[in-house]
Amino acid sequence: MGRLWIILFLGISFCHAQNRINFNGQDIYINGVNVPWGAFGNDMGSHHQWGEQYDSTYFENLFTECEAHNINTARLWVHCDGRANPEFDGQGKVLGLDPQFFTHLDDIFQRALDHDVYLILCLWSFDMLKNFTASAGQYAGLHKELITDTAFTNSYINNALVPIVQHYQNQCNLLAYEIMNEPEWGINGNPFNFSTVDQKVEAAEMKRFVGMLTAAIHDNSDHLVTLGASTLAFNSTDSAALDHYWSDTALMNATNQDPNAYLDFYQVHFWEWMLLTGHDPFSTTPIDWMLDKPTIIGEYPGTSNFPLPSQQTLIQNAYNNNWAGVIPWSHNAQDGRGDWNDFKNELKQFGLDHPIETDILYCKNLANVEEVHVDEIVVYPNPFSDYVNIKNANTTLVEVFDIQGKQILTCPLNGKSQLDLSMLNPGSYIFKVYGKNAFQHLILQKM
C-alpha cells in the first residue's frame, strides 16, 4: 500500500517529530502571536485605584483575527508587574486573587476556544522588579521578596498559583504556563544591559523561584510549563552561551532535587542586538545550541529599523532550522517593535502551507465533532476488523485518536485508499480524515 508513516502512542512504539511540542499526544508547531496585553497588567482582576479594565471586545476581535489568519496560539501575560493581580498584603505577600480575576480570564479562554486559539499564560515578567508605583499604584513592581524569600514565594504559590492551576486543570485550550518573561534582566551579573530594573536578585534565587513555581504546576496539573528566556546566551550548554539557567539540572539543584522542577519545552527570544553577540536562532538550529527539549522562538521583532530578513523569510527559516514554532511581537504592545499588520499575512500563509502541524486538535476531539466539512469523504466499513477503506481520491492524511482524544496514529496516504489498522486493539476510535478541500471527523469501531 505504499509508504505508511505511523506514530504510535499506546506501547507499540513511541516516536515524535524532532523538536516539536507534544501536546496531548499530537506533535505541534506553534504558529503564534504575542498578545501581551490589551491593557498592561490590567486585563484580569480589578486595580485597587482604577477598577476593572477588562475589555471583552478587544479579545473577541483579537481571536477572530487569529482564527482568520491561521494562528493557533496566543502568548498572554497575566500578572505583568503585579499592579492589578494578584492581591497583596502590606508586606508584599500574596493574599489571593480578587473575584473578578477568574471572571475575566474565563471569558478570555472561552473566546479563544470559540475561535480555535490556544493560550500560553505568561505569569510574571521581569517588570515585577521595576518601579512603576508612581504611575500605576502601590503594587506595580518592586516584588523582589517574592523571589528572594521562600515564605513570600509560597504565599504566591499557595494563594494564587495553585488556585489558578486547579481552576484550569480541564481547560483544553491552555497550551502551557510560562513562569516568567525574560527573568535574566533581574539577575545580578548579567553582562548585557539592554533592559533595566530597580531591583536585582542572585541567579540562585531566580532559579529557585522558577523551580518552585514549575514544580507547583506539575504537582497540581498535567499542563506544560515553559519560560521566556531573553536570549540563547542563558538557555544553552554550548560554549557560545554564558550559562543554562533553566536546564533540568539547574532547576532541580535549586529546589533540593524536586523531581517536578523542570520545563517541558524551552522558549528563547531574539532581538537585533543578538546579531552582535552571536545568539541568533534564525540562522542556527537547536542542535547547534545543544538544546535537549523542543524550543520555540517566543519573541522577535515584527518590524525593525535594522535590515533583518522579511517576515516570510524569518518564519520559514525558523521552520527549516527545526525550531518548534514562532511567536512574533506583537498584536497590541504599541511599543514600536511590531504590529499585527507586520506579520499577520505571513503567518496565515504559513498555516495554509503547514496545516497538519499547525492545526491543534485536542479541543476539537474532546468536543467529539463528528463532521466539520465533508468533501465526499467516505470511510468504511464501520465497524472494521483490520482495514478501513477511504473513498476520495484527494485524501492525503488520516489521524486516529482514542476515545479520550489522545492521538495514537498519523497516517499519510499518498493517494492510497486503504489503511492497515490491524495493530489497534478492539474499541472505539476518533478519525480525522483530510481531503483536498476539507476534512471530516467520525467515530469508528474496531472489532
C-alpha positions in Angstrom: 0.0 0.0 0.0 3.0 2.3 -0.4 4.8 4.0 2.4 2.9 4.3 5.6 4.3 6.6 8.3 2.7 5.8 11.7 3.3 7.3 15.1 2.0 5.1 17.9 1.4 6.1 21.5 0.0 3.1 23.2 3.0 1.0 24.0 3.8 -0.3 20.4 6.4 2.4 19.9 7.0 6.0 20.9 8.2 8.4 18.3 7.8 12.2 17.9 8.9 14.5 15.2 12.2 16.2 16.1 11.8 19.4 18.1 8.0 19.5 18.1 5.9 20.2 21.2 3.9 17.1 22.2 0.6 18.4 23.3 -1.8 15.7 24.5 -0.4 13.2 22.0 -0.1 15.4 19.0 3.2 16.9 17.8 2.5 20.5 17.1 4.2 23.6 15.6 3.4 26.9 17.2 2.2 29.5 14.6 1.5 32.1 17.2 1.3 35.8 18.1 2.3 37.8 21.2 -0.8 39.3 22.8 0.9 40.5 25.9 -1.9 42.7 27.0 -4.9 44.7 26.0 -4.1 47.0 28.9 -0.7 46.2 30.5 -1.2 44.4 33.8 -4.9 45.3 33.9 -6.6 42.7 31.8 -7.6 40.5 34.7 -8.8 41.4 38.1 -9.7 44.9 39.5 -7.0 47.5 40.0 -7.1 49.0 43.5 -7.4 52.5 42.1 -8.7 52.2 38.6 -11.1 49.3 39.0 -11.8 46.8 36.2 -10.0 47.4 32.9 -11.1 44.2 31.1 -12.2 44.8 27.5 -14.1 41.7 26.2 -14.5 43.4 22.8 -10.7 43.6 22.3 -10.3 39.9 23.0 -13.2 38.9 20.8 -11.8 40.9 17.9 -8.3 39.6 18.6 -9.3 35.9 18.5 -11.5 36.5 15.4 -8.4 37.9 13.6 -6.3 35.0 14.9 -8.7 32.4 13.5 -8.9 34.2 10.2 -5.1 34.1 9.9 -4.4 30.5 10.9 -2.8 31.4 14.2 -3.0 28.6 16.7 -1.5 30.2 19.8 -1.5 33.5 21.6 1.0 34.3 24.3 -0.8 36.3 27.0 0.7 38.0 30.1 -1.2 37.6 33.4 0.4 39.4 36.4 3.0 41.5 34.5 4.3 43.7 37.3 1.6 42.9 39.8 -0.3 46.1 39.5 -3.8 44.6 39.4 -3.3 41.0 40.3 -2.7 39.0 42.5 -3.8 40.6 45.8 -1.0 41.6 48.2 -0.9 42.4 51.9 1.0 45.3 53.5 4.3 43.3 53.5 4.1 42.2 49.9 2.9 38.6 50.5 0.2 37.3 48.2 -3.3 37.0 49.8 -5.1 35.6 46.8 -7.0 36.7 43.7 -9.8 39.2 43.6 -13.3 37.9 42.5 -13.0 39.4 39.0 -9.8 37.6 38.1 -11.4 34.3 37.1 -14.4 36.1 35.6 -12.1 37.9 33.1 -9.7 35.0 32.4 -12.6 32.5 32.0 -14.1 34.9 29.4 -10.7 35.1 27.6 -10.4 31.4 27.5 -13.9 30.9 26.1 -13.5 33.5 23.4 -10.2 31.9 22.4 -11.8 28.5 22.4 -14.6 29.7 20.2 -12.0 30.7 17.6 -9.8 27.6 18.0 -6.9 29.5 19.6 -4.7 28.1 22.4 -3.1 30.2 25.1 0.3 30.3 26.7 -0.2 32.1 30.0 2.9 34.1 30.9 2.6 34.6 34.7 5.2 37.2 35.5 7.6 39.5 33.7 10.9 41.0 34.9 8.7 44.1 35.2 7.9 42.8 38.7 11.4 44.1 39.6 10.8 47.6 38.1 9.2 50.5 39.9 6.0 51.7 38.3 4.4 52.6 41.6 4.3 56.4 40.9 2.3 55.9 37.8 0.4 52.6 38.3 -0.2 52.3 42.0 1.5 50.7 45.1 1.6 47.2 43.7 3.2 48.0 40.3 6.5 46.3 40.7 9.1 46.1 43.5 8.2 42.5 44.3 11.8 41.3 44.9 10.8 39.4 48.0 8.5 37.0 46.0 11.8 35.7 44.5 14.3 36.0 47.4 12.1 34.9 50.3 10.6 31.5 50.2 7.8 32.5 52.6 6.8 35.1 50.0 7.2 32.6 47.2 5.0 30.1 49.0 2.3 32.8 49.6 2.1 33.3 45.8 2.1 29.5 45.1 -0.5 28.6 47.8 -2.8 31.6 47.4 -2.7 32.4 43.7 -0.8 29.9 41.5 -2.3 26.6 42.8 -5.9 28.1 42.7 -5.2 29.1 39.1 -3.8 25.8 38.1 -6.6 23.9 39.8 -9.3 26.1 38.2 -7.9 25.5 34.7 -7.0 21.8 35.1 -9.5 20.8 32.5 -9.1 23.8 30.2 -8.4 22.2 26.8 -7.0 25.3 25.1 -4.5 26.1 27.8 -1.3 25.1 25.9 1.2 26.0 28.6 2.1 28.1 31.6 5.1 30.4 31.2 6.7 31.1 34.6 8.3 34.4 33.6 9.2 36.7 30.7 12.9 37.3 30.5 13.9 36.8 34.1 17.6 37.2 33.3 17.2 41.0 33.3 16.6 40.8 37.0 19.7 38.7 37.8 22.9 40.2 39.2 25.9 39.8 37.0 24.0 39.9 33.6 26.7 41.2 31.2 24.1 42.6 28.8 22.5 45.9 29.8 19.6 46.2 27.4 16.9 46.4 30.0 17.0 48.0 33.4 15.2 47.0 36.6 15.1 48.7 40.0 15.7 45.5 42.0 18.1 42.6 41.3 18.4 39.1 42.7 21.0 36.4 42.6 20.9 33.7 39.9 20.4 31.0 42.5 17.4 32.9 43.9 15.8 33.3 40.5 16.4 29.6 39.7 14.8 28.6 42.9 11.8 30.8 42.2 11.3 29.4 38.8 11.8 25.8 40.0 9.4 26.2 42.9 6.6 27.6 40.6 7.3 24.9 37.9 7.1 22.1 40.5 3.9 23.5 41.9 2.3 23.5 38.5 3.4 20.0 37.7 2.3 18.9 41.2 -1.2 20.1 40.5 -1.9 19.6 36.8 -0.9 17.9 33.6 -0.3 21.1 31.7 3.0 22.0 30.1 5.4 24.6 31.6 8.0 26.8 29.9 9.9 30.0 30.5 10.7 33.0 28.2 14.5 33.2 28.2 15.7 36.6 27.0 18.4 35.1 24.8 20.1 31.8 23.9 23.1 33.1 25.9 21.2 31.9 29.0 19.5 28.9 27.7 22.2 26.6 26.3 25.1 24.4 27.4 27.0 25.3 24.2 30.3 27.1 24.6 28.9 30.1 22.7 26.4 30.6 25.6 27.1 32.0 29.0 25.0 29.6 31.1 22.0 27.4 31.0 19.9 28.8 33.9 16.8 26.7 33.0 18.1 23.2 32.5 16.6 20.3 34.5 19.8 20.1 36.5 19.8 23.8 37.3 16.2 23.9 38.5 16.4 20.7 40.4 19.6 21.7 42.2 17.9 25.0 43.1 14.9 23.2 44.7 16.5 20.4 46.7 16.2 18.0 43.8 12.4 18.4 43.4 11.7 16.0 40.5 8.9 18.2 39.2 11.1 21.3 38.9 11.6 21.1 35.1 10.4 22.8 31.9 8.5 20.8 29.3 9.8 22.9 26.4 12.2 25.9 26.1 11.4 29.3 24.8 14.1 31.8 23.6 13.8 35.3 22.4 15.5 37.2 19.6 16.2 40.9 19.2 18.5 42.7 16.8 21.4 43.2 19.3 21.8 39.4 19.4 23.3 39.5 15.9 26.3 41.2 17.6 26.6 38.6 20.3 26.1 35.6 18.0 22.8 34.4 19.6 20.6 34.4 16.5 18.2 31.4 16.4 17.0 32.2 12.8 20.4 31.4 11.4 21.2 28.4 13.6 19.5 25.2 14.8 18.6 23.8 18.2 21.3 21.2 17.7 23.8 24.0 17.3 22.9 25.1 20.8 22.8 21.6 22.3 19.2 22.0 23.3 17.6 18.9 24.8 14.0 19.9 24.6 11.7 21.3 21.9 12.3 25.1 21.7 10.2 27.9 20.3 11.2 31.4 19.3 8.8 33.2 21.7 9.6 36.8 20.8 11.2 38.5 17.8 10.6 41.9 16.2 7.6 42.3 13.9 9.3 45.4 12.5 12.8 46.8 12.7 15.0 49.7 11.6 17.8 47.1 11.3 18.0 45.3 8.0 16.5 42.0 9.1 15.2 39.4 6.6 11.5 39.7 5.7 8.8 38.2 8.0 8.2 35.5 5.4 11.9 34.6 5.5 12.2 34.6 9.3 9.1 32.4 9.6 10.4 29.9 7.0 14.0 29.9 8.4 12.6 29.0 11.9 10.7 26.1 10.4 13.6 25.0 8.1 16.1 25.1 11.0 13.8 22.9 13.1 12.6 25.2 15.8 9.3 24.3 17.3 7.4 27.5 16.4 7.5 31.3 16.2 5.6 34.0 18.2 6.3 37.4 16.7 6.0 40.7 18.7 3.2 41.8 18.8 -0.5 42.3 18.4 -1.1 45.3 20.6 2.0 46.2 22.6 2.1 49.6 21.0 5.9 49.9 21.6 7.1 50.4 18.0 8.6 46.9 17.9 6.0 45.3 15.8 2.3 45.4 14.9 -0.3 42.9 13.8 -0.2 44.1 10.2 3.6 43.5 10.0 3.2 39.7 10.1 -0.4 38.5 10.0 -0.5 37.6 6.3 2.8 35.7 6.6 1.5 33.7 9.5 -1.7 33.0 7.6 0.2 31.7 4.6 2.5 29.5 6.8 -0.6 28.0 8.4 -2.0 27.3 4.9 1.2 25.7 3.9 1.6 23.5 7.0 -1.9 22.6 8.2 -1.1 19.2 9.7 1.5 20.6 12.2 -0.4 23.8 13.0 -3.9 22.5 13.4 -4.1 21.7 17.1 -6.8 19.0 17.5 -7.2 18.4 21.2 -10.2 20.6 21.9 -11.9 19.5 18.7 -11.5 15.9 19.6 -12.8 16.4 23.2 -15.9 18.1 21.7 -16.4 15.0 19.6 -17.1 17.0 16.5 -18.2 14.2 14.1 -18.3 16.2 10.9 -17.0 19.7 10.1 -16.7 19.9 6.4 -17.4 17.0 4.1 -16.0 16.7 0.6 -17.4 13.4 -0.3 -15.1 11.6 2.1 -16.4 8.1 2.9 -14.6 5.8 5.4 -15.9 2.2 5.6 -16.6 -0.4 6.9 -17.8 0.6 10.4 -17.2 -1.5 12.4 -13.9 -2.7 10.9 -11.5 -5.5 11.6 -8.1 -4.9 10.1 -8.5 -2.5 7.3 -10.6 0.6 6.5 -11.2 2.0 3.0 -11.3 5.7 2.2 -13.3 6.8 -0.8 -11.9 10.0 -2.0 -9.0 10.3 -4.5 -7.8 13.5 -2.9 -7.5 12.2 0.7 -4.0 13.0 2.0 -3.9 12.1 5.7 -5.7 10.1 8.4 -5.2 10.8 12.1 -6.6 8.4 14.6 -7.3 9.2 18.3 -8.6 7.2 21.2 -12.0 8.0 22.6 -10.5 10.4 25.1 -9.0 12.4 22.3 -5.3 11.3 22.5 -3.6 10.9 19.2 -2.3 7.4 18.5 -1.8 7.2 14.7 -0.7 9.6 12.0 -1.0 8.0 8.5 -0.1 9.9 5.3 -2.0 8.1 2.5 -0.1 9.4 -0.6 -3.2 8.8 -2.7 -3.8 5.3 -1.4 -7.4 4.2 -0.5 -6.8 1.5 2.1 -5.4 1.8 5.6 -4.0 -1.2 7.6 -5.1 -0.8 11.3 -4.6 -4.3 12.4 -2.3 -3.1 15.2 -5.2 -1.4 17.0 -6.9 -3.1 19.9 -10.7 -3.5 19.7 -12.6 -0.4 20.7 -13.9 3.0 19.5 -11.6 5.4 17.8 -12.0 9.0 16.5 -10.8 9.5 12.9 -9.9 12.8 11.3 -9.6 12.4 7.6 -8.1 15.2 5.5 -9.2 15.8 1.9 -8.0 18.3 -0.7 -10.6 20.9 0.2 -11.9 19.8 3.6 -11.8 17.3 6.4 -14.1 15.0 8.3 -14.4 13.8 11.9 -16.1 10.5 12.6 -16.1 7.6 15.1 -15.3 4.0 14.0 -15.4 0.8 16.0 -12.6 -1.8 15.8 -13.9 -5.3 16.2 
